[in-house]
Amino acid sequence: MKSKLNKALKDKDFSELFKESGISFILRFGGLAIGYLLTLVIANLFGAKGLGDYVLAITVLRLFTLLAKIGLDTTSIRFIASFASQKKWTSIFHFRKQVIIILSFTSIISSLLMYFLANPIADLININYRYVEINAFFVMPMAFFMLHYQSLRGLKRIAEFSFFYRMSQALFSVISIVIIYQFTQGSEVPVYAYLVSVFIVSLLSFLSFRYWLKNRSDGKESAEQEIMSYSTLLKISIPLMFAQSVQFIMAWTDKLMLGAMTTTEDVGIYHTAFKLSMFAAVALMSINSIAAPKFAEMFGKDDMEGLKKVVHQSTKMIFWTSVPLVTIFFIFPEFFLGLFGEEFKIGVAAFIFLSCGRLISSFSGSVGNVLQMTGNQNIYAKILLFGAILNVTLNLILIPKYGINGAAIASMSSLIVWNLSMVLVVKKKFGFYTFYNPFRK
């Protein structure tokens, strides 16, 4: 076993995947731990209803931030990774100026929409309209936060990306709750704490990206740069926005629909089961951090064999790091849900359904990133759109009858359809399956 690992580490691409994704895995695992601590703190101090209000409030903020970003954060990974690999630093600076101009304009528009639609949104999902109003002022910092941590990913600063993406918001939210709770114990504390964290991480991610970009490009700028028109940039980013919109539907619409069709207590319990199920996908998300720019790099060089190799290496790593974690949670689901309170134990069945969907997603490999980083973002968006429509349809049918279990079945079904469809598309486009077979030598 040791000799096989040493042999594999001699491969430059596998070594980079292994080392960088290892850092990401540790930070992702730490992020999950802090995320569970945050959920635990809110659940114990404010109950399932307080947790439900918090989840619905930040979901609305994420929705309007998604509209503000119009896919520019994911577009930044692709172009910054490509330009950095070719040492075209001037092109990165020019690209970044274009993105900032667009993002500033779209963020203001999205904030205004959110603010003036606060009352009907609050009535629809059964939360206090003031949560929506105050969140509207944080669309811009949230959008720039996401832009900067994805840009760090494009520079292959995986440790920094993983910290901001996986850990930072939960960490600063916990700290903020502890401080604010000393002065007031109102149900609005978790929401205000989250907004404080958004401001902090937005500033820190900007400073981090600026430091690393300057560090790598200092004295290396050239007059040569690739000029991209705004229309060309938007033609690439907008399909990615639709893809992200569908991902949002897959991840968050079940919570919004539960809020509209059941109670905020159900939202809190479902959110806890959902968070626990993420353990089945922790390896996938960690390895995706470094795999995505690697896919873009291989595709940019027209190295299809290299792309196939990196895809198979990443899927194998995902498989062997997912199985042990999920096995532990499958054996003791009631124990882990019970940590949040007795009322959360009714989420066991939902947790099992959600975890099954996550497992299929992990075993499928980084199919979404393969399509996005190889110019197939339109196909990716269409598959996700179908999955989202299926998810919403199943939620409408199943939630009134089965509550949180219905939402979990809907999420599981759409995840399976979405991932298996992308596996088939990758096979057709590139001639190989992304699945890993542990029984094949």
Summary of the structure (lengths in Angstrom):
residues: 441
radius of gyration: 21.2
end to end distance: 13.7
largest distance: 64.0
contacts: 1632
relative contact order: 0.13
helix: 86%
strand: 0%
